[in-house]
Amino acid sequence: MFKNKKRQLNVTYDRAVEQPVLRCSICTGEQVAGFRDIHTGKFRDVMLIRSEADLDMFRQACGVTDVQKIY
């Protein structure tokens, strides 16, 4: 039988250089959580967001309440 364990997300980022964002696809609606470099705009993906629980886990790991969406 499968055990339902809570996943832990280990996220480290430099708040002076990166900001947490959601990259959303206009066509498919897929959402990927990650970090965007403030200076270059380069995106570093962390996890696929499939539900509101995944998004809450990402917010909690980053220590933010609101995550900007980019398309």
PQR file of N, CA, C, O and H, with PARSE charges and radii, in Angstrom:
ATOM      1  N   MET A   1       0.838  -1.167   0.000 -0.4000 1.5000
ATOM      2  CA  MET A   1       0.000   0.000   0.000 -0.0000 2.0000
ATOM      3  C   MET A   1       0.892   1.242   0.000  0.5500 1.7000
ATOM      4  O   MET A   1       1.968   1.248   0.597 -0.5500 1.4000
ATOM      5  N   PHE A   2       0.429   2.281  -0.673 -0.4000 1.5000
ATOM      6  CA  PHE A   2       1.200   3.512  -0.781 -0.0000 2.0000
ATOM      7  C   PHE A   2       1.006   4.374   0.451  0.5500 1.7000
ATOM      8  O   PHE A   2      -0.093   4.469   0.998 -0.5500 1.4000
ATOM      9  H   PHE A   2      -0.446   2.276  -1.157  0.4000 1.0000
ATOM     10  N   LYS A   3       2.075   4.992   0.870 -0.4000 1.5000
ATOM     11  CA  LYS A   3       1.993   5.939   1.980 -0.0000 2.0000
ATOM     12  C   LYS A   3       1.908   7.342   1.411  0.5500 1.7000
ATOM     13  O   LYS A   3       2.642   7.699   0.490 -0.5500 1.4000
ATOM     14  H   LYS A   3       2.968   4.915   0.425  0.4000 1.0000
ATOM     15  N   ASN A   4       1.026   8.115   1.955 -0.4000 1.5000
ATOM     16  CA  ASN A   4       0.845   9.483   1.499 -0.0000 2.0000
ATOM     17  C   ASN A   4       1.741  10.397   2.329  0.5500 1.7000
ATOM     18  O   ASN A   4       1.354  10.842   3.410 -0.5500 1.4000
ATOM     19  H   ASN A   4       0.429   7.825   2.703  0.4000 1.0000
ATOM     20  N   LYS A   5       2.929  10.672   1.823 -0.4000 1.5000
ATOM     21  CA  LYS A   5       3.868  11.549   2.516 -0.0000 2.0000
ATOM     22  C   LYS A   5       3.811  12.936   1.900  0.5500 1.7000
ATOM     23  O   LYS A   5       3.626  13.085   0.692 -0.5500 1.4000
ATOM     24  H   LYS A   5       3.243  10.311   0.945  0.4000 1.0000
ATOM     25  N   LYS A   6       3.969  13.929   2.724 -0.4000 1.5000
ATOM     26  CA  LYS A   6       4.045  15.287   2.238 -0.0000 2.0000
ATOM     27  C   LYS A   6       5.413  15.520   1.625  0.5500 1.7000
ATOM     28  O   LYS A   6       6.436  15.177   2.218 -0.5500 1.4000
ATOM     29  H   LYS A   6       4.119  13.808   3.706  0.4000 1.0000
ATOM     30  N   ARG A   7       5.427  16.096   0.451 -0.4000 1.5000
ATOM     31  CA  ARG A   7       6.700  16.396  -0.200 -0.0000 2.0000
ATOM     32  C   ARG A   7       7.315  17.651   0.409  0.5500 1.7000
ATOM     33  O   ARG A   7       6.606  18.590   0.772 -0.5500 1.4000
ATOM     34  H   ARG A   7       4.596  16.374  -0.031  0.4000 1.0000
ATOM     35  N   GLN A   8       8.605  17.655   0.513 -0.4000 1.5000
ATOM     36  CA  GLN A   8       9.331  18.822   0.989 -0.0000 2.0000
ATOM     37  C   GLN A   8      10.036  19.463  -0.199  0.5500 1.7000
ATOM     38  O   GLN A   8      10.625  18.762  -1.022 -0.5500 1.4000
ATOM     39  H   GLN A   8       9.181  16.893   0.218  0.4000 1.0000
ATOM     40  N   LEU A   9       9.982  20.760  -0.294 -0.4000 1.5000
ATOM     41  CA  LEU A   9      10.599  21.487  -1.381 -0.0000 2.0000
ATOM     42  C   LEU A   9      11.744  22.316  -0.815  0.5500 1.7000
ATOM     43  O   LEU A   9      11.526  23.214  -0.002 -0.5500 1.4000
ATOM     44  H   LEU A   9       9.503  21.329   0.375  0.4000 1.0000
ATOM     45  N   ASN A  10      12.947  22.016  -1.242 -0.4000 1.5000
ATOM     46  CA  ASN A  10      14.121  22.768  -0.808 -0.0000 2.0000
ATOM     47  C   ASN A  10      14.458  23.809  -1.869  0.5500 1.7000
ATOM     48  O   ASN A  10      14.947  23.477  -2.948 -0.5500 1.4000
ATOM     49  H   ASN A  10      13.124  21.287  -1.903  0.4000 1.0000
ATOM     50  N   VAL A  11      14.196  25.048  -1.554 -0.4000 1.5000
ATOM     51  CA  VAL A  11      14.390  26.137  -2.499 -0.0000 2.0000
ATOM     52  C   VAL A  11      15.369  27.130  -1.902  0.5500 1.7000
ATOM     53  O   VAL A  11      15.194  27.589  -0.773 -0.5500 1.4000
ATOM     54  H   VAL A  11      13.798  25.318  -0.676  0.4000 1.0000
ATOM     55  N   THR A  12      16.398  27.457  -2.664 -0.4000 1.5000
ATOM     56  CA  THR A  12      17.327  28.506  -2.256 -0.0000 2.0000
ATOM     57  C   THR A  12      17.475  29.472  -3.416  0.5500 1.7000
ATOM     58  O   THR A  12      17.684  29.071  -4.561 -0.5500 1.4000
ATOM     59  H   THR A  12      16.540  27.084  -3.581  0.4000 1.0000
ATOM     60  N   TYR A  13      17.362  30.749  -3.097 -0.4000 1.5000
ATOM     61  CA  TYR A  13      17.551  31.781  -4.114 -0.0000 2.0000
ATOM     62  C   TYR A  13      17.972  33.076  -3.453  0.5500 1.7000
ATOM     63  O   TYR A  13      17.705  33.307  -2.274 -0.5500 1.4000
ATOM     64  H   TYR A  13      17.192  31.075  -2.167  0.4000 1.0000
ATOM     65  N   ASP A  14      18.629  33.910  -4.225 -0.4000 1.5000
ATOM     66  CA  ASP A  14      19.100  35.203  -3.735 -0.0000 2.0000
ATOM     67  C   ASP A  14      18.032  36.250  -4.048  0.5500 1.7000
ATOM     68  O   ASP A  14      17.776  36.549  -5.215 -0.5500 1.4000
ATOM     69  H   ASP A  14      18.846  33.722  -5.183  0.4000 1.0000
ATOM     70  N   ARG A  15      17.419  36.796  -3.026 -0.4000 1.5000
ATOM     71  CA  ARG A  15      16.325  37.753  -3.214 -0.0000 2.0000
ATOM     72  C   ARG A  15      16.780  39.029  -3.917  0.5500 1.7000
ATOM     73  O   ARG A  15      15.955  39.726  -4.509 -0.5500 1.4000
ATOM     74  H   ARG A  15      17.626  36.553  -2.078  0.4000 1.0000
ATOM     75  N   ALA A  16      18.057  39.346  -3.867 -0.4000 1.5000
ATOM     76  CA  ALA A  16      18.556  40.545  -4.521 -0.0000 2.0000
ATOM     77  C   ALA A  16      18.709  40.343  -6.027  0.5500 1.7000
ATOM     78  O   ALA A  16      18.747  41.314  -6.782 -0.5500 1.4000
ATOM     79  H   ALA A  16      18.727  38.780  -3.386  0.4000 1.0000
ATOM     80  N   VAL A  17      18.797  39.090  -6.465 -0.4000 1.5000
ATOM     81  CA  VAL A  17      19.053  38.803  -7.876 -0.0000 2.0000
ATOM     82  C   VAL A  17      17.855  38.141  -8.564  0.5500 1.7000
ATOM     83  O   VAL A  17      17.630  38.369  -9.753 -0.5500 1.4000
ATOM     84  H   VAL A  17      18.766  38.301  -5.851  0.4000 1.0000
ATOM     85  N   GLU A  18      17.081  37.323  -7.833 -0.4000 1.5000
ATOM     86  CA  GLU A  18      15.986  36.572  -8.435 -0.0000 2.0000
ATOM     87  C   GLU A  18      14.662  36.857  -7.725  0.5500 1.7000
ATOM     88  O   GLU A  18      14.630  37.235  -6.554 -0.5500 1.4000
ATOM     89  H   GLU A  18      17.263  37.138  -6.867  0.4000 1.0000
ATOM     90  N   GLN A  19      13.576  36.665  -8.468 -0.4000 1.5000
ATOM     91  CA  GLN A  19      12.251  36.789  -7.876 -0.0000 2.0000
ATOM     92  C   GLN A  19      11.418  35.576  -8.272  0.5500 1.7000
ATOM     93  O   GLN A  19      11.530  35.099  -9.401 -0.5500 1.4000
ATOM     94  H   GLN A  19      13.602  36.358  -9.419  0.4000 1.0000
ATOM     95  N   PRO A  20      10.575  35.064  -7.357 -0.5600 1.5000
ATOM     96  CA  PRO A  20       9.737  33.911  -7.683  0.2800 2.0000
ATOM     97  C   PRO A  20       8.602  34.309  -8.621  0.5500 1.7000
ATOM     98  O   PRO A  20       7.927  35.314  -8.398 -0.5500 1.4000
ATOM     99  N   VAL A  21       8.396  33.511  -9.678 -0.4000 1.5000
ATOM    100  CA  VAL A  21       7.349  33.773 -10.659 -0.0000 2.0000
ATOM    101  C   VAL A  21       6.725  32.463 -11.123  0.5500 1.7000
ATOM    102  O   VAL A  21       7.291  31.388 -10.925 -0.5500 1.4000
ATOM    103  H   VAL A  21       8.944  32.694  -9.859  0.4000 1.0000
ATOM    104  N   LEU A  22       5.551  32.567 -11.745 -0.4000 1.5000
ATOM    105  CA  LEU A  22       4.896  31.451 -12.416 -0.0000 2.0000
ATOM    106  C   LEU A  22       4.950  31.717 -13.906  0.5500 1.7000
ATOM    107  O   LEU A  22       4.486  32.758 -14.371 -0.5500 1.4000
ATOM    108  H   LEU A  22       5.091  33.441 -11.907  0.4000 1.0000
ATOM    109  N   ARG A  23       5.513  30.785 -14.657 -0.4000 1.5000
ATOM    110  CA  ARG A  23       5.509  30.911 -16.118 -0.0000 2.0000
ATOM    111  C   ARG A  23       4.315  30.118 -16.623  0.5500 1.7000
ATOM    112  O   ARG A  23       4.245  28.905 -16.423 -0.5500 1.4000
ATOM    113  H   ARG A  23       5.891  29.939 -14.279  0.4000 1.0000
ATOM    114  N   CYS A  24       3.373  30.796 -17.277 -0.4000 1.5000
ATOM    115  CA  CYS A  24       2.126  30.177 -17.700 -0.0000 2.0000
ATOM    116  C   CYS A  24       2.060  30.131 -19.218  0.5500 1.7000
ATOM    117  O   CYS A  24       2.425  31.090 -19.897 -0.5500 1.4000
ATOM    118  H   CYS A  24       3.431  31.781 -17.439  0.4000 1.0000
ATOM    119  N   SER A  25       1.593  29.015 -19.738 -0.4000 1.5000
ATOM    120  CA  SER A  25       1.395  28.851 -21.171 -0.0000 2.0000
ATOM    121  C   SER A  25       0.005  29.341 -21.542  0.5500 1.7000
ATOM    122  O   SER A  25      -0.978  28.965 -20.904 -0.5500 1.4000
ATOM    123  H   SER A  25       1.296  28.236 -19.187  0.4000 1.0000
ATOM    124  N   ILE A  26      -0.083  30.173 -22.563 -0.4000 1.5000
ATOM    125  CA  ILE A  26      -1.375  30.671 -23.010 -0.0000 2.0000
ATOM    126  C   ILE A  26      -2.164  29.555 -23.686  0.5500 1.7000
ATOM    127  O   ILE A  26      -3.381  29.482 -23.521 -0.5500 1.4000
ATOM    128  H   ILE A  26       0.716  30.479 -23.082  0.4000 1.0000
ATOM    129  N   CYS A  27      -1.506  28.697 -24.432 -0.4000 1.5000
ATOM    130  CA  CYS A  27      -2.189  27.651 -25.206 -0.0000 2.0000
ATOM    131  C   CYS A  27      -2.683  26.498 -24.327  0.5500 1.7000
ATOM    132  O   CYS A  27      -3.852  26.120 -24.415 -0.5500 1.4000
ATOM    133  H   CYS A  27      -0.517  28.756 -24.565  0.4000 1.0000
ATOM    134  N   THR A  28      -1.828  25.944 -23.497 -0.4000 1.5000
ATOM    135  CA  THR A  28      -2.165  24.731 -22.759 -0.0000 2.0000
ATOM    136  C   THR A  28      -2.574  24.989 -21.319  0.5500 1.7000
ATOM    137  O   THR A  28      -3.182  24.122 -20.693 -0.5500 1.4000
ATOM    138  H   THR A  28      -0.879  26.251 -23.426  0.4000 1.0000
ATOM    139  N   GLY A  29      -2.258  26.149 -20.783 -0.4000 1.5000
ATOM    140  CA  GLY A  29      -2.587  26.449 -19.400 -0.0000 2.0000
ATOM    141  C   GLY A  29      -1.593  25.882 -18.406  0.5500 1.7000
ATOM    142  O   GLY A  29      -1.798  25.992 -17.197 -0.5500 1.4000
ATOM    143  H   GLY A  29      -1.763  26.854 -21.292  0.4000 1.0000
ATOM    144  N   GLU A  30      -0.513  25.274 -18.896 -0.4000 1.5000
ATOM    145  CA  GLU A  30       0.498  24.703 -18.013 -0.0000 2.0000
ATOM    146  C   GLU A  30       1.187  25.815 -17.223  0.5500 1.7000
ATOM    147  O   GLU A  30       1.478  26.885 -17.759 -0.5500 1.4000
ATOM    148  H   GLU A  30      -0.347  25.185 -19.878  0.4000 1.0000
ATOM    149  N   GLN A  31       1.443  25.546 -15.944 -0.4000 1.5000
ATOM    150  CA  GLN A  31       2.113  26.506 -15.079 -0.0000 2.0000
ATOM    151  C   GLN A  31       3.368  25.876 -14.497  0.5500 1.7000
ATOM    152  O   GLN A  31       3.338  24.754 -13.991 -0.5500 1.4000
ATOM    153  H   GLN A  31       1.206  24.677 -15.509  0.4000 1.0000
ATOM    154  N   VAL A  32       4.475  26.616 -14.576 -0.4000 1.5000
ATOM    155  CA  VAL A  32       5.748  26.172 -14.022 -0.0000 2.0000
ATOM    156  C   VAL A  32       6.228  27.248 -13.060  0.5500 1.7000
ATOM    157  O   VAL A  32       6.326  28.421 -13.423 -0.5500 1.4000
ATOM    158  H   VAL A  32       4.499  27.528 -14.987  0.4000 1.0000
ATOM    159  N   ALA A  33       6.526  26.842 -11.837 -0.4000 1.5000
ATOM    160  CA  ALA A  33       7.036  27.770 -10.836 -0.0000 2.0000
ATOM    161  C   ALA A  33       8.553  27.785 -10.902  0.5500 1.7000
ATOM    162  O   ALA A  33       9.196  26.755 -11.104 -0.5500 1.4000
ATOM    163  H   ALA A  33       6.446  25.890 -11.542  0.4000 1.0000
ATOM    164  N   GLY A  34       9.108  28.974 -10.727 -0.4000 1.5000
ATOM    165  CA  GLY A  34      10.560  29.097 -10.763 -0.0000 2.0000
ATOM    166  C   GLY A  34      10.982  30.497 -10.396  0.5500 1.7000
ATOM    167  O   GLY A  34      10.243  31.247  -9.758 -0.5500 1.4000
ATOM    168  H   GLY A  34       8.585  29.811 -10.563  0.4000 1.0000
ATOM    169  N   PHE A  35      12.194  30.835 -10.814 -0.4000 1.5000
ATOM    170  CA  PHE A  35      12.764  32.134 -10.471 -0.0000 2.0000
ATOM    171  C   PHE A  35      13.250  32.843 -11.726  0.5500 1.7000
ATOM    172  O   PHE A  35      13.860  32.231 -12.603 -0.5500 1.4000
ATOM    173  H   PHE A  35      12.795  30.226 -11.333  0.4000 1.0000
ATOM    174  N   ARG A  36      12.972  34.144 -11.801 -0.4000 1.5000
ATOM    175  CA  ARG A  36      13.416  34.962 -12.923 -0.0000 2.0000
ATOM    176  C   ARG A  36      14.505  35.899 -12.433  0.5500 1.7000
ATOM    177  O   ARG A  36      14.344  36.590 -11.426 -0.5500 1.4000
ATOM    178  H   ARG A  36      12.476  34.641 -11.089  0.4000 1.0000
ATOM    179  N   ASP A  37      15.621  35.912 -13.162 -0.4000 1.5000
ATOM    180  CA  ASP A  37      16.719  36.817 -12.849 -0.0000 2.0000
ATOM    181  C   ASP A  37      16.264  38.242 -13.139  0.5500 1.7000
ATOM    182  O   ASP A  37      15.795  38.531 -14.240 -0.5500 1.4000
ATOM    183  H   ASP A  37      15.751  35.351 -13.979  0.4000 1.0000
ATOM    184  N   ILE A  38      16.398  39.120 -12.176 -0.4000 1.5000
ATOM    185  CA  ILE A  38      15.924  40.493 -12.311 -0.0000 2.0000
ATOM    186  C   ILE A  38      16.689  41.250 -13.393  0.5500 1.7000
ATOM    187  O   ILE A  38      16.106  42.080 -14.092 -0.5500 1.4000
ATOM    188  H   ILE A  38      16.779  38.885 -11.282  0.4000 1.0000
ATOM    189  N   HIS A  39      17.962  40.980 -13.539 -0.4000 1.5000
ATOM    190  CA  HIS A  39      18.803  41.733 -14.466 -0.0000 2.0000
ATOM    191  C   HIS A  39      18.719  41.206 -15.896  0.5500 1.7000
ATOM    192  O   HIS A  39      18.645  41.997 -16.837 -0.5500 1.4000
ATOM    193  H   HIS A  39      18.435  40.306 -12.971  0.4000 1.0000
ATOM    194  N   THR A  40      18.729  39.890 -16.076 -0.4000 1.5000
ATOM    195  CA  THR A  40      18.761  39.320 -17.418 -0.0000 2.0000
ATOM    196  C   THR A  40      17.416  38.802 -17.897  0.5500 1.7000
ATOM    197  O   THR A  40      17.206  38.673 -19.103 -0.5500 1.4000
ATOM    198  H   THR A  40      18.790  39.247 -15.313  0.4000 1.0000
ATOM    199  N   GLY A  41      16.498  38.503 -16.984 -0.4000 1.5000
ATOM    200  CA  GLY A  41      15.200  37.957 -17.355 -0.0000 2.0000
ATOM    201  C   GLY A  41      15.210  36.458 -17.578  0.5500 1.7000
ATOM    202  O   GLY A  41      14.189  35.885 -17.958 -0.5500 1.4000
ATOM    203  H   GLY A  41      16.669  38.609 -16.004  0.4000 1.0000
ATOM    204  N   LYS A  42      16.349  35.811 -17.348 -0.4000 1.5000
ATOM    205  CA  LYS A  42      16.455  34.367 -17.535 -0.0000 2.0000
ATOM    206  C   LYS A  42      15.619  33.642 -16.480  0.5500 1.7000
ATOM    207  O   LYS A  42      15.626  34.014 -15.306 -0.5500 1.4000
ATOM    208  H   LYS A  42      17.178  36.277 -17.040  0.4000 1.0000
ATOM    209  N   PHE A  43      14.892  32.595 -16.912 -0.4000 1.5000
ATOM    210  CA  PHE A  43      14.002  31.844 -16.035 -0.0000 2.0000
ATOM    211  C   PHE A  43      14.648  30.536 -15.632  0.5500 1.7000
ATOM    212  O   PHE A  43      15.193  29.819 -16.471 -0.5500 1.4000
ATOM    213  H   PHE A  43      14.886  32.292 -17.865  0.4000 1.0000
ATOM    214  N   ARG A  44      14.587  30.220 -14.330 -0.4000 1.5000
ATOM    215  CA  ARG A  44      15.084  28.942 -13.799 -0.0000 2.0000
ATOM    216  C   ARG A  44      13.898  28.205 -13.194  0.5500 1.7000
ATOM    217  O   ARG A  44      13.340  28.643 -12.188 -0.5500 1.4000
ATOM    218  H   ARG A  44      14.144  30.802 -13.648  0.4000 1.0000
ATOM    219  N   ASP A  45      13.505  27.064 -13.816 -0.4000 1.5000
ATOM    220  CA  ASP A  45      12.320  26.354 -13.345 -0.0000 2.0000
ATOM    221  C   ASP A  45      12.636  25.484 -12.138  0.5500 1.7000
ATOM    222  O   ASP A  45      13.742  24.966 -11.989 -0.5500 1.4000
ATOM    223  H   ASP A  45      13.958  26.709 -14.633  0.4000 1.0000
ATOM    224  N   VAL A  46      11.618  25.337 -11.270 -0.4000 1.5000
ATOM    225  CA  VAL A  46      11.761  24.573 -10.043 -0.0000 2.0000
ATOM    226  C   VAL A  46      10.782  23.407 -10.013  0.5500 1.7000
ATOM    227  O   VAL A  46      11.166  22.275  -9.722 -0.5500 1.4000
ATOM    228  H   VAL A  46      10.719  25.758 -11.391  0.4000 1.0000
ATOM    229  N   MET A  47       9.505  23.686 -10.318 -0.4000 1.5000
ATOM    230  CA  MET A  47       8.508  22.621 -10.239 -0.0000 2.0000
ATOM    231  C   MET A  47       7.304  22.928 -11.118  0.5500 1.7000
ATOM    232  O   MET A  47       7.013  24.085 -11.420 -0.5500 1.4000
ATOM    233  H   MET A  47       9.193  24.605 -10.556  0.4000 1.0000
ATOM    234  N   LEU A  48       6.616  21.872 -11.520 -0.4000 1.5000
ATOM    235  CA  LEU A  48       5.374  21.981 -12.272 -0.0000 2.0000
ATOM    236  C   LEU A  48       4.230  22.163 -11.286  0.5500 1.7000
ATOM    237  O   LEU A  48       4.143  21.452 -10.286 -0.5500 1.4000
ATOM    238  H   LEU A  48       6.852  20.932 -11.274  0.4000 1.0000
ATOM    239  N   ILE A  49       3.356  23.118 -11.573 -0.4000 1.5000
ATOM    240  CA  ILE A  49       2.212  23.386 -10.705 -0.0000 2.0000
ATOM    241  C   ILE A  49       0.998  22.680 -11.300  0.5500 1.7000
ATOM    242  O   ILE A  49       0.533  23.029 -12.385 -0.5500 1.4000
ATOM    243  H   ILE A  49       3.427  23.695 -12.386  0.4000 1.0000
ATOM    244  N   ARG A  50       0.494  21.689 -10.582 -0.4000 1.5000
ATOM    245  CA  ARG A  50      -0.666  20.930 -11.045 -0.0000 2.0000
ATOM    246  C   ARG A  50      -1.923  21.248 -10.259  0.5500 1.7000
ATOM    247  O   ARG A  50      -3.030  21.012 -10.742 -0.5500 1.4000
ATOM    248  H   ARG A  50       0.871  21.406  -9.701  0.4000 1.0000
ATOM    249  N   SER A  51      -1.773  21.781  -9.055 -0.4000 1.5000
ATOM    250  CA  SER A  51      -2.934  22.072  -8.214 -0.0000 2.0000
ATOM    251  C   SER A  51      -2.622  23.273  -7.327  0.5500 1.7000
ATOM    252  O   SER A  51      -1.495  23.765  -7.282 -0.5500 1.4000
ATOM    253  H   SER A  51      -0.873  21.974  -8.662  0.4000 1.0000
ATOM    254  N   GLU A  52      -3.640  23.719  -6.636 -0.4000 1.5000
ATOM    255  CA  GLU A  52      -3.472  24.836  -5.704 -0.0000 2.0000
ATOM    256  C   GLU A  52      -2.541  24.440  -4.554  0.5500 1.7000
ATOM    257  O   GLU A  52      -1.838  25.288  -4.003 -0.5500 1.4000
ATOM    258  H   GLU A  52      -4.555  23.319  -6.673  0.4000 1.0000
ATOM    259  N   ALA A  53      -2.537  23.156  -4.193 -0.4000 1.5000
ATOM    260  CA  ALA A  53      -1.651  22.683  -3.120 -0.0000 2.0000
ATOM    261  C   ALA A  53      -0.185  22.814  -3.534  0.5500 1.7000
ATOM    262  O   ALA A  53       0.660  23.164  -2.710 -0.5500 1.4000
ATOM    263  H   ALA A  53      -3.108  22.467  -4.641  0.4000 1.0000
ATOM    264  N   ASP A  54       0.125  22.536  -4.807 -0.4000 1.5000
ATOM    265  CA  ASP A  54       1.497  22.709  -5.303 -0.0000 2.0000
ATOM    266  C   ASP A  54       1.908  24.170  -5.235  0.5500 1.7000
ATOM    267  O   ASP A  54       3.031  24.492  -4.849 -0.5500 1.4000
ATOM    268  H   ASP A  54      -0.561  22.252  -5.477  0.4000 1.0000
ATOM    269  N   LEU A  55       0.992  25.050  -5.613 -0.4000 1.5000
ATOM    270  CA  LEU A  55       1.291  26.481  -5.577 -0.0000 2.0000
ATOM    271  C   LEU A  55       1.503  26.956  -4.144  0.5500 1.7000
ATOM    272  O   LEU A  55       2.399  27.758  -3.880 -0.5500 1.4000
ATOM    273  H   LEU A  55       0.080  24.788  -5.927  0.4000 1.0000
ATOM    274  N   ASP A  56       0.687  26.468  -3.224 -0.4000 1.5000
ATOM    275  CA  ASP A  56       0.859  26.824  -1.815 -0.0000 2.0000
ATOM    276  C   ASP A  56       2.199  26.343  -1.277  0.5500 1.7000
ATOM    277  O   ASP A  56       2.845  27.044  -0.498 -0.5500 1.4000
ATOM    278  H   ASP A  56      -0.041  25.816  -3.438  0.4000 1.0000
ATOM    279  N   MET A  57       2.621  25.147  -1.689 -0.4000 1.5000
ATOM    280  CA  MET A  57       3.906  24.610  -1.247 -0.0000 2.0000
ATOM    281  C   MET A  57       5.057  25.481  -1.765  0.5500 1.7000
ATOM    282  O   MET A  57       6.016  25.742  -1.038 -0.5500 1.4000
ATOM    283  H   MET A  57       2.097  24.578  -2.322  0.4000 1.0000
ATOM    284  N   PHE A  58       4.959  25.931  -3.029 -0.4000 1.5000
ATOM    285  CA  PHE A  58       5.992  26.795  -3.599 -0.0000 2.0000
ATOM    286  C   PHE A  58       6.040  28.132  -2.872  0.5500 1.7000
ATOM    287  O   PHE A  58       7.119  28.627  -2.545 -0.5500 1.4000
ATOM    288  H   PHE A  58       4.181  25.719  -3.620  0.4000 1.0000
ATOM    289  N   ARG A  59       4.871  28.717  -2.618 -0.4000 1.5000
ATOM    290  CA  ARG A  59       4.825  29.991  -1.883 -0.0000 2.0000
ATOM    291  C   ARG A  59       5.436  29.868  -0.495  0.5500 1.7000
ATOM    292  O   ARG A  59       6.191  30.739  -0.063 -0.5500 1.4000
ATOM    293  H   ARG A  59       3.995  28.315  -2.883  0.4000 1.0000
ATOM    294  N   GLN A  60       5.110  28.791   0.199 -0.4000 1.5000
ATOM    295  CA  GLN A  60       5.632  28.577   1.545 -0.0000 2.0000
ATOM    296  C   GLN A  60       7.142  28.379   1.518  0.5500 1.7000
ATOM    297  O   GLN A  60       7.847  28.896   2.384 -0.5500 1.4000
ATOM    298  H   GLN A  60       4.497  28.083  -0.152  0.4000 1.0000
ATOM    299  N   ALA A  61       7.646  27.636   0.534 -0.4000 1.5000
ATOM    300  CA  ALA A  61       9.088  27.391   0.442 -0.0000 2.0000
ATOM    301  C   ALA A  61       9.847  28.677   0.141  0.5500 1.7000
ATOM    302  O   ALA A  61      10.978  28.853   0.596 -0.5500 1.4000
ATOM    303  H   ALA A  61       7.073  27.215  -0.169  0.4000 1.0000
ATOM    304  N   CYS A  62       9.227  29.583  -0.630 -0.4000 1.5000
ATOM    305  CA  CYS A  62       9.880  30.852  -0.975 -0.0000 2.0000
ATOM    306  C   CYS A  62       9.674  31.918   0.085  0.5500 1.7000
ATOM    307  O   CYS A  62      10.434  32.883   0.159 -0.5500 1.4000
ATOM    308  H   CYS A  62       8.309  29.440  -1.000  0.4000 1.0000
ATOM    309  N   GLY A  63       8.649  31.747   0.903 -0.4000 1.5000
ATOM    310  CA  GLY A  63       8.362  32.739   1.929 -0.0000 2.0000
ATOM    311  C   GLY A  63       7.643  33.960   1.390  0.5500 1.7000
ATOM    312  O   GLY A  63       7.820  35.064   1.906 -0.5500 1.4000
ATOM    313  H   GLY A  63       8.031  30.963   0.843  0.4000 1.0000
ATOM    314  N   VAL A  64       6.819  33.771   0.341 -0.4000 1.5000
ATOM    315  CA  VAL A  64       6.058  34.872  -0.234 -0.0000 2.0000
ATOM    316  C   VAL A  64       4.570  34.523  -0.207  0.5500 1.7000
ATOM    317  O   VAL A  64       4.194  33.358  -0.078 -0.5500 1.4000
ATOM    318  H   VAL A  64       6.675  32.874  -0.078  0.4000 1.0000
ATOM    319  N   THR A  65       3.730  35.557  -0.332 -0.4000 1.5000
ATOM    320  CA  THR A  65       2.295  35.310  -0.358 -0.0000 2.0000
ATOM    321  C   THR A  65       1.720  35.451  -1.757  0.5500 1.7000
ATOM    322  O   THR A  65       0.694  34.845  -2.066 -0.5500 1.4000
ATOM    323  H   THR A  65       4.035  36.504  -0.437  0.4000 1.0000
ATOM    324  N   ASP A  66       2.362  36.239  -2.605 -0.4000 1.5000
ATOM    325  CA  ASP A  66       1.876  36.465  -3.960 -0.0000 2.0000
ATOM    326  C   ASP A  66       2.999  36.196  -4.949  0.5500 1.7000
ATOM    327  O   ASP A  66       4.131  36.639  -4.753 -0.5500 1.4000
ATOM    328  H   ASP A  66       3.196  36.731  -2.354  0.4000 1.0000
ATOM    329  N   VAL A  67       2.678  35.464  -6.019 -0.4000 1.5000
ATOM    330  CA  VAL A  67       3.670  35.122  -7.036 -0.0000 2.0000
ATOM    331  C   VAL A  67       3.188  35.700  -8.360  0.5500 1.7000
ATOM    332  O   VAL A  67       2.055  35.459  -8.777 -0.5500 1.4000
ATOM    333  H   VAL A  67       1.758  35.105  -6.178  0.4000 1.0000
ATOM    334  N   GLN A  68       4.057  36.465  -9.018 -0.4000 1.5000
ATOM    335  CA  GLN A  68       3.715  37.098 -10.296 -0.0000 2.0000
ATOM    336  C   GLN A  68       3.653  36.060 -11.404  0.5500 1.7000
ATOM    337  O   GLN A  68       4.464  35.134 -11.442 -0.5500 1.4000
ATOM    338  H   GLN A  68       4.978  36.661  -8.679  0.4000 1.0000
ATOM    339  N   LYS A  69       2.677  36.217 -12.319 -0.4000 1.5000
ATOM    340  CA  LYS A  69       2.566  35.343 -13.483 -0.0000 2.0000
ATOM    341  C   LYS A  69       3.197  36.015 -14.688  0.5500 1.7000
ATOM    342  O   LYS A  69       2.983  37.201 -14.939 -0.5500 1.4000
ATOM    343  H   LYS A  69       2.018  36.969 -12.289  0.4000 1.0000
ATOM    344  N   ILE A  70       3.988  35.233 -15.438 -0.4000 1.5000
ATOM    345  CA  ILE A  70       4.550  35.727 -16.694 -0.0000 2.0000
ATOM    346  C   ILE A  70       4.105  34.794 -17.807  0.5500 1.7000
ATOM    347  O   ILE A  70       3.925  33.599 -17.573 -0.5500 1.4000
ATOM    348  H   ILE A  70       4.163  34.270 -15.234  0.4000 1.0000
ATOM    349  N   TYR A  71       3.923  35.320 -19.015 -0.4000 1.5000
ATOM    350  CA  TYR A  71       3.428  34.528 -20.129 -0.0000 2.0000
ATOM    351  C   TYR A  71       4.449  34.443 -21.233  0.5500 1.7000
ATOM    352  O   TYR A  71       4.198  33.809 -22.258 -0.5500 1.4000
ATOM    353  H   TYR A  71       4.069  36.291 -19.205  0.4000 1.0000
TER
END
